[in-house]
Every structure is written in structure tokens, then in C-alpha cells.
């Protein structure tokens, strides 16, 4: 399966093809069929928020 997909409900990245649903891809942990693409961009992640908070704290401390 594709490694850039995650389950929308539980966040798992392991999927299986369910034969009873005609081969529809479902999450192997929770059984949900809704998934989203995993974002690997720096600006779409929480890293940017933590970086901004860190810079703000440094500015306040060394003022």
C-alpha cells in the first residue's frame, strides 16, 4: 500500500483490501474507509508553530 496515506479516524498507515466490500481499501486497525494524504511539508506541520514560539521566547529573553 502507499505509505503517504493515513487513516482519518485513527492515524494508522496500515491498510488492507476488504474482499467483502469488493476490494475497497480499509484501515486494518479501525476498519474505516476514509483516509487522507500524509503531509510532509514543513509549513503544514506543527514544526513551524514550535519554531515561531521558540524564536519569540528567545527574542523576549535576550531583549
Secondary structure, DSSP 8 states (H G I E B T S, - for coil): --TTEEETTT----EEEEGGGTSEEEETTT----EEE----STTSTHHHHHHHHHHHHHHHT-
